[in-house]
């Protein structure tokens, strides 16, 4: 697989300065990797540790940071073209964003932003959020990531304030190195931009995302068709299958949702016209507003899992959705889930199911 990936990407024509696809914008890569091919859309959303190392070596990159910078224009091409270089994912702003996250494992995660018309603007998911969700286990199956090392983006590499707050949810976020494609872009830690971050500890959360301290390991990630892993305690908590596969998938994802502040877990599972399923749980933020609601996380899983159509109606082929919500006090995402799916997949049916933790 690694050899095939390297060969496919190396077959493109070399190029070191890459024109962007946004009006008035150019992504400039200053020969970070002298043997890198011209960007194309073939790069997967996740490059494993071995794949990233092989490509970096093949492209002549002098460091992991150089490789990450070189990948930024490749991440841009994960936006489907809806004509004239406009992204199908950004119908409201016309402003496609894209990001490259590198984990402590050496794996690389790509991200793009997406918007949903006719619902609250807070439904928008930023590129840094999608990439970090994938690193945290949403979307394509991959070995569990242990942490985040760097974030590469066009220009100065500085994330917006919303994403600075979202990324504060991750363990060791102050040490995340920010990389830009501008020649003059400084290489700086997140703590330089967000020195007094409102962190999970403010609400007594001692297990932020990707934390590996005592009691902090979350259930092993669930890929499409994969079996749930986890600790014996988590296995004991898992409900028995009901025979309703989509409901069971939603409940399984809810049990591994990140809800340390409200303690009410929830998730959305989506079934496409071709029978494929994608699911993800809620990911809460200590600041509450940057919380990624379960239907948005499930759409991120759809995109990163290769289930989105490369057209304006990129999610219209969703046929069924199940929202699973824990039987506990806390926020409900039913209205938001119905509104988002009515906008993106008006023919989809939506069910809401409750579940009680077997150990609760």
N, C-alpha and C positions, 0 to 999 in steps of 0.2 A: 504493500500500500504506500509506504513512504517513497519507494523508488518510483512508483507510478505517478505520485503527486509531484515529485521533483521534475520528472521528465515532462509531464504535461505543462507545468508552469514555465519550464525552461524553453519550451518550444516557441514562445512568443518572441518578438523582436526586442532586443535590449533597448533600454532607454533610461535616462537618469533624471530628466526634467519632465514631469508629467502634467499635462493640462487637465484641469478639473472640468466637471460637467455642469457647474453652476454658473449662471450668467455673471460675468464680471469677476470671476474667481479663478485662480490658478493654484493648484497644489504643486509646490516646488519641492522636489527631493534633491538635495545637494549631494548627489553621488554617495549616499549613505552606504549603498551596496553596489559596487561598480559593475557586477555581472547580473544585476536584477533585470528581468524582462519587463516590457511595458505592461502596466496593470491591465487585468481583465477580470471578468466576473467569476472565474473558476475557483477562486480560493474558498475553502470551506469556512463555516462560521467558527469552528474550533480547529486549531492546529495542535496536535498532541506534542508532548515534550520532544519526542523523537522526530516528528515531522518538522517542527519549528527548527530544531538543531540542524537537520539535513538541508532544509531550504536556506537557512542563514549561511551555512557553509558553501552551498552551491552558488549563492549570490555574491559571495565574497564580503559579507558583512563583518565588520571588525568587532561588533559587540551586539548584545541583545537589544540595547537601546537603538542602535543603528537599524537593526532589523525591524523593530517596531515602527520607527519613523518611515522606513521604506514601505511598510504595509498600509500606511494611511490612505493613499489613493486607491488601493485595492479595496479597502473598506467602503469607500465612496461608491464603488461599483456593485455593492450589495443592494443598493437602492434600485428597484426596477424602474426602467425608463418609460414614462408615460407620454413621451413626445417632446422633442426639443430639449432633452436633457432634464426635464422636470421629473421629480420622483413621484411614483404612485403613492408613496407613504406620507407625503406632505401636501395634501390638497388645500390646506388652509393657509399656511405660511409660504409655501414654495421654497422652504429653506431646509435642504437636507443636511443633516449632521451625521458624523460617523466617527468611530473611535476604535482604538486598538488597546486592549488590556493584556498585560503579561503577568502571569501568576508566578508564585515562588517555585512551582514545579517546572517552569520553563514553557508551559503551554501558553497559547495565545488565543484570545477571544475577541471577535469582532462585534461591533454594535452599530446600529443605525437608529434614528428616531422615527416615530410614526405618530400620526394624528388621526383623530376620528371626528368627522363632521357631524353637526347636529347634536352634539352633547357637550358637556362642560369641557373647557380647555384644559382643566386639570387631568383629563384622561390621557393627554399627550405623554408618551414615553420618550425620554431622552436617550441618545446613543450610548452615553456612559452607563445608563441604567440597564439597557438591554445587554450590553457586554458583561456587566457585573452580575446580572441575573444568570446568564449562561455559566459564568465562572462559579456561581453559587449552586448550580445544579439544574437550571431550567433549560429545556430544549434537548439538543442532541446528547446522547449518553457519552460520558467521558469519566475518567478517574477523578475522584474527589480532589478538588483544589485545596491547597493549604493556606493560601494567602494571595495578596495582590502586591506586585512590585512596581509596575509603571503603567501610566496612561498616556498614550500618544494620540494627538489630534492635529488638525491643520492649524496654521498660524502660530500663535504663541503657545498653544497647548493648554491654556487655562480653561477649566470647565466653568460653566455658569454657576451662579450662587445656589440655584436649586440642586445642581449635581454635587456641589461641594458639601451641601447638607446631606444629600443621599449617601455619598461615599463615606461620610463620617460614621455610617452605620457599620462599616467593616472594621475588623480588628486591625490595629496598626495603621489606620488611615492617615495619620499625620506623616508617616514615612513614605507614602505613595509618591513616586517620582513622576513629575509632569514633564512631558516631552512635546515639543512643537516642531513643525516642519519649516518654520522660518529660520533662516540662517542665524538670525540674532536672538532666537528664542532661548531664554535661559533654561537650564535644567535645574528644576527646583522641587523641593518636597511640598506636599500639600500644606504642611504646617506654615509655610511662608505666605500662602494665600488665605488660609483659614486658621490663624494662630490661636483664636479663642473659640474653638469649635464647640457647638452644643452636641455633646457625645452621648452614647447610650448610657454611660455611667450616671448621667444626670437623673435618669429615672431608674437607677439601681439595676440596670441590666449589665451583668458581668459576663455575658456570653454574646457579644456582637457577632455579626456575620463572619464566618470563616474562623472564628475563635476556636482554639484547640485546648483550652484549659479543662480542668476537671468538670465533668458534666456538660461540656459544651458541644460535643459532637452531635450533629444533627443526623437524622436517618440518612443512610446512603441514598444517593440520587436515584431516581426512577426514570429510566429511559423507556421509550415506547416498546411495549412488549417485555420489558425487563422485570425481574422480580425484585421486590423490596428487600433491602438489607436492613442493617441497624443493630442496635444492641439487644440483648435478651429482654430488657425492660420494654423497649420499643416494640419488639415482636409480640410481647404479651398484650400490649395495648391495641394492636392491630385488629380490627373487626374481621369476622369471618366473611368470605364472599357471599353475596346474596343471589347471584345469578344474573344480576343487572350489571353488566360489565362497565358501562359508562358511569353509573352511580358508584360502583366500587372503586373505579379509577379516581373519581373526584374525592371520595372519602380518604383514599390512600394518600393523595397529594395534600389534603387538608391536614392530615396527621403530621406531615413534615413541613407544614407552613411555618413561616417565621412571624410569630405574633407574641413577642415578649411583653408588650405593653398592655394590650387589652385582654390577652389570654383567651381570645375566642378565635379558634382556627377555622379557616374556610378555604375553598379552592373551587376552580371551575375546570371541568373537563369538556372538551370539544370533540365532536365526531364529524368528519368531512363526508362529502358525497361518496368518496371512494372507500370509506370505512376506516381510514386512518384516524387515530385519536391523539390529541395533544392536551396536556393539562399542567396546571401550576397552582400553587397556593398563594395566599396573601403574603406580602413582604412589608412589614410595618417599619416606620421610621420613628425615631425618638421625637422628631419634630412634628409628627403626625401627617402634615400636609404632603410631604414627599412619599408617603406610603403608596406602594404599588398594589392597587386593588386586584383581586384574583382574576377577573376577566382580562385585565390588561396583561398580567403575568402569563395567562394562558395564550394570549395573542402573541406575546414574545416567544413562547415555546413554539407556536405555529410557525412564526417567521424563521427562527433559528433552526427549527427542525426540518425545514424545507417544505412546509405545507402551504405556504402562501402562494397565490397565483401572481405572475408578473404582469398584472393589469391593474387598472384603477379600482375595480371591484375585487381586491386581492383576498378578501375573506368571505365573499358571497357564497362560496361552496360549503360553508359550515351548515350542516343540516340539523344538528342537535347539540344542546348544551345542558350540562347539569351543574348547578351550584350546590355544593355541600357546605353546610354551616353547622358548627358545633352547637349543641343544646346548652348554651350558657349565655349569661348576660354579655352584651357588647355590641359592636356595630354590625349591621346587616348590609350586605352588598347586593341584595336582590334588585332593587330599583336601578342601580347603576349597571348591573349585568344585563338586565332587560333592555335598557336604553342603548347601551353600546352595541349589542347584537342586533337590535332593531335598525340601527344605523348602518351596520356593516353587512349583516346577513339577515335581511328581513324575512326570509322564508324559514329560518331556523326555529325550532321549538326549544323552549327553555323550561327546565324543571328545577325546582328547589327542593332539596332533601335535607333533613336534619339528621344528626348522628350524635350519639353520646359516647364519650371515651369509656372503653371498658374498664379502665382503672380509675375513672373520675367519679 
